[in-house]
Amino acid sequence: MTQRQERLFVLEASGGGRLFSVNPDGSDKTVLVTGCRVPDGVAVDTAAGHIYWTNMGVPSENDGSIERVDLDGGNRTTIVPSGVTHTPKQLHFEATDQKLYWGDREGMRVMRCDLDGSNVETLVQTGQGEDDARDETRWCVGVAVDPVGEHLYWTQKGPSDAGRGRLLTAGIDLPAGESPADRSDIEVLFEGLPEPIDLELDLVERMLYWTDRGDPPRGNTVNRSPLNPPDAQRTPEILVTHLMEGIGIALDPAGGHMYVTDLAGSVYAAGLDGSDRKEILVAQGNLTGIARAVLPTGARVR
């Protein structure tokens, strides 16, 4: 394939762990990588020609990692080695500062690093040690960054179907003299959510989108809210319902589309308001992260 093209990049946690790409209509499925250790979050840097993903590994073993390949699946490289991050989940590539951001579930952290895996930093620390790690309200999962507003957003999902999930925000950088565990600029945007997972931002319309895999009617949904909602509007707008354990979300703001994955193995396409929902892939294994990218002219997917 040699012409400029839009592709979706999807992770399958089952089947030995795979990264594959498809067209936005679900056609031309191409497996790029196999043998991933429970992959969860994926991000694409088209300018450099790289795809990044997180490997959860075995949560009890503190052996998570982050890997990278070229757009065609070649030159597979581990950039954040096993154990530097505990259980890395959803992943965000920020082109402005050339960083990767991710949630570390049992590590109870929001983290970032340079694109080569150097300069690993902890930005938020919600707990320490095994006792705290058993408290699922401390688990950080989804992450997104607003470089214009200089804010970081993340989810803390809470126990399964417990209605104790939260969505929080803070500055991208630590306030001077503070630590990740005691920073004073953290704000809770939403609490009492079923089980929020992945986050995406529409920076033009200043909207925040997220998946929630908790119990219906508010769970197994896609939701959105203004980035800075007035107190009177702090009720999420539910856009999509009846997902089967919804996980990943990717936006195409210019085209007016969203793409969503669930653990039952479906990839959904819909309008940004949730309209015209359709399944573009079904029965694909346990799907987790998804990313959308417009590939440069001449880029190849195997």
N, C-alpha and C positions, 0 to 999 in steps of 0.2 A: 504494500500500500504506500503510495507516494504522494497523494494529495492531502491537503489540509483537511483534518477530520476531527469530529467530536467523538470522544470515547468515554465510557464509564469503566472504572477500575473497581473490582469487587473482591472481597476476601471471603473464603469459605473455610470455616474452622474445622469442619468435618472432612472426611476423605483424605486424611493425612495432611491437611492444611494447604490451601491453594490460593493463588492470586490469578484472577483472570480479567480480561477486558471484553467489552461488548459495545456495539453501536447503541445509541439512545433508544432504538426500537427493539433491542434485545437480540438482534441478529449478529452473526459473525463472532460467536463466542470463541475466544482465543485464550488458552491457558498459558500464562507466562512463567509461573513459578510453582513448584510443588515442594512438599516437605517442610512447610512452615509450622512452627511450634505453637499452635492455637493462635492464629493471627486475629487481630481485632480492629486496629485502626489503620487507615491508608491515606496517603497524601501524595500529590504529584507536583513536581517542579518542572514545568515544560521547558522553561528557558535553559535549564541545565540538562534536561533530558533524563530525569530521575524519578523513580517511584519509591516511596518509603512506606514501610509498614512496621507495626509493633507485633511482637510475639509475646503472648501472655506467659507461655511456658507452664510450669506446674506451680500454682499459687503458693502452696505450702513450702516450696523450695527456694523462693526468692531468686528465680533464674530467668526473669524476663529480659528481652533484648529488642533492638531495633535494627532492621536490615534495609538495604537499598539495592535496586537494580536499575539498569537502563530501561528505556521505554519498550524495548523489544524483549525484555527479560534477561538480557545478558549482563555480565560483570556483577554477579551477586556478591554483596559485601556486607558484613556486619559492622555497623558504625557505633552502636552502643552495645557493648558486650554483655553477656549473661551476668546478672547480679548487680549491675550498676543501677538498674531500675527494677523494682520488685515484680509488679504485674501491670505492665503498660497497656493502656486501653485505647481510647480514641485519640487520633493524631491530627494535628493541624500544622500546615506549612504556612509560614508568614513571609511573604516575599519582601516586605518593606525592610524588616530587620534581618532577613535571611536566617531564620531560626525555625526549628521544629519544637512544637509544644505538645504535651500529652498529659493525660491523667494517669496516675499510678494508683491502682485500686488498693491492694493490701499494703502498699507503701504509704498510703494516706497522704499523697502529695500531688501537686501540680508542678510539672518540670519542663525544662527546655534545654536545648543544646544547639550548637552550630551545626551546619549541614553535613559536616564530616564527622559528627559525633563528639567533637571536643567541647570543652566549656559546659559540661552538664551542670545545671543549676536547679535548685529547689526554690520555687516561688511561693508556694503555699504548703504548709505542713499541718494536717488536721489531727495528728495523733502520733504516738511513739510506742513501739513494742507490741508484743503478741496480744496482750489484753485489749489494748485500744483497737488492734486490727480485727478483733472479733465484733466490734461495734460497726455494723455496716452503714450507719449514718455518716461515718467518717470517710467512706470510700469515694474517691474522686474518679470520675469516669470520662465524661465528655469535656471538651475544651474548645474554645474559639477565641480569637483575638480581634480587637478593633484597633488598628494602628492609628487611625485618625483621632479617635477619642482617647487613645492610650489606655484602654481597659482590656482586661482579661476576664473571660466568663467560663464557668465550669459547673458541672453537675455533681452532686453527692447523692447517690441513688437511694440509699437506705435499704432495709431488708425487703425481700421479695413481697410485693403486693401489700406493703404495710402502710402506704400513704404517708411516709416520712421523708420523701425525697425533697431535695432543695436545689435551687439554681442561684448561684452567687456570682459576684463580680468584685474586682479589685483593680488597682493600677497594674500596668504591665510590669513595672519594676518595683522592687521593695522600697518602701519609704526609708529615708536615711535613718540609720541607727536602729532599725527594727530587724527582726528575724522572721523567717517563714512561718514560725509557730505563733508569733505574737503581733503580727502586723495589724495596724489600727484602721486600715482603709477598706476592710472587707464589708460588703453590703449584701444582705440576703434579698434577692429580687422576688423569689417565690419559695414558699415552703408548703408542706402538706401535699406534695405531688406524689402520684402513685409510685413511679420508679423511673425518673428521667435518665436518659442515656446520652445520645449524641447531640451536638449543637452545631448550628451553622448560622452565619450572619449574612443578611442582605444589607450591605453598607450604604447603598444608594437610598433605599427606602427606610433605612435605620430600623430594621426588624430582626428579631431573634427567633429562630426556629429550633425545635427540638423534638426528638422521639421520646416516647414514654412506654415502657413495656409492662407497666403494672396492670391491675385489674380494670376492666371496663366499669362504668362508661368513660371515665377520664383516662384510663390506661389503655395500652395498645393503640396509641394514637400518635398523630403528628400535631404539634401545637405551635403557635407563634404569639409574639407580643412585641410592642415597641421596645426598643433598647432602653429607653428612659420613660417607662410608663408613669403617669401621675398616679397617686395613691388610689384614686377613684376607678382606675382602669387596670388594676393589678389582678385581673382574671384572664388566664390564658384563653386564646381563641383556638378551639379544637377544629382542625382542618381535615384530618383523615382518621377514620375509626376502623375497628375490626382487623387490625394487624395481628399477626401471630408471633408475639414477642418481637416487637419492632426494635431495631438496633440503629443502623446507619442512615444518614441523610446527607444528600448533596444537592446544592442549588444551582440553577441556571437562571439568575435574575434577569439577564438581558432577554433570554428566550421565554421567560415566564414559566419555567418548569422546576419541579423538584423530583428527586429520585430517592427511594427509600428501600431498605432491605429488612427482612425479618428472619428469625431463626428457623422458620418453617421452610425457607428456601426460595422465597419470592423476591423479585425486584419489581417495584411499583414505579410508575410514572404518573404525575398529576400536575395540574396547574399550581401556581404558588398559593392559590386560595383553596386548594384541595379538590378542585373540580376536575372532571374528565379523568378520574383515576382509572388506571388499567394495569394489569400485570403484564410485564414485558418478558419475564422469565418466571418459571415455577419449578418446584422440586429440584432445587440446585444444591441441596445439602444445608448445613447450618450457616447462613450468611451473616456476616458481621459488618465490617466497615465498607463504605462506598465513597468514591471520589469521582468527580467529573473534570475532564480537561479537554481543551482544544489543542490538538497536537500541531506543531509547526510543520510547514511544508517540507516534505521529504522524510518526516519521521516514519519509522516502521514499527509495527507490532507483529510479532512472529505469527 
